[in-house]
């Protein structure tokens, strides 16, 4: 149903846009990557275009590399400071330090 799709798609896009922001990119990149993957796969299924499926797989592979394997920025970018890194002190100590700087 449409409601179920929206419930599942919202966290998917929110996490993807957040990851793009961690990398210093606009969230629209994630929309383009997702649209490219889906359009390539749909074209290969419905229109039997092998090259469209190949292109969709290449876009999916690039998305996995860009979103999953490459580290985020270690400095503040236009979207804000970097995500909290867990050091030797642990997660709670980092939260306390960060709260003190606010």
Secondary structure, DSSP 8 states (H G I E B T S, - for coil): -HHHHHHHHHHHHHHHHHHHHHTT--THHHHHHHHHHHHHHHHHHHS--HHHHHHHHHHHHHHHIIIIIS---SS-BTTBS------TT-HHHHHHHHHHH-
